[in-house]
Amino acid sequence: MKIFKILIMILAISVALYEQVSDDKNVYITVVAIVVFMYGMMQLSAKTPSKNQEKEKQDAE
């Protein structure tokens, strides 16, 4: 599933960059591609542990 999300994000950024280079720019396609990319980044970074996770556990005890 993680690889699928990464592939979708790469596709979204590719579409956004292609739209920026093309002569007739479509803002809506660019915005949708950026939203898809940001949502994918949010999903992937949600599983990254916090730097202060150990300190928060010690403070809770």
C-alpha positions in Angstrom: 0.0 0.0 0.0 2.9 2.3 0.8 4.4 1.8 -2.7 1.0 2.5 -4.2 0.7 5.8 -2.4 4.2 6.8 -3.4 3.5 6.0 -7.1 0.3 8.1 -6.9 2.2 11.0 -5.4 4.9 10.8 -8.1 2.1 10.8 -10.8 0.4 13.8 -9.1 3.6 15.8 -9.0 4.4 14.9 -12.6 1.0 16.1 -13.7 1.4 19.3 -11.8 4.9 20.0 -13.3 3.6 19.1 -16.8 0.8 21.6 -16.4 3.2 24.3 -15.4 5.3 23.8 -18.4 2.5 23.6 -21.0 1.3 26.6 -23.0 -2.3 26.4 -21.9 -2.1 26.0 -18.1 -5.1 24.6 -16.3 -5.1 25.8 -12.7 -7.6 23.3 -11.5 -5.6 20.3 -12.6 -2.5 21.8 -10.9 -4.4 22.4 -7.6 -5.9 18.9 -7.6 -2.4 17.4 -8.2 -0.9 19.3 -5.4 -3.8 18.4 -3.0 -3.3 14.7 -3.9 0.4 15.0 -3.2 -0.1 16.8 0.1 -2.7 14.2 1.2 -0.2 11.4 0.3 2.6 13.1 2.3 0.2 13.4 5.3 -0.6 9.7 5.1 3.0 8.7 4.8 4.3 11.0 7.5 1.6 10.0 10.0 3.4 6.8 10.7 6.7 8.6 11.5 7.4 8.7 15.3 7.9 12.0 17.0 11.4 13.1 18.1 10.0 13.7 21.6 8.1 10.5 21.9 10.4 9.0 24.6 10.4 12.3 26.5 6.6 12.5 26.4 6.3 8.9 27.8 8.7 9.8 30.6 6.8 12.9 31.5 3.5 10.9 31.6 4.9 8.5 34.1 
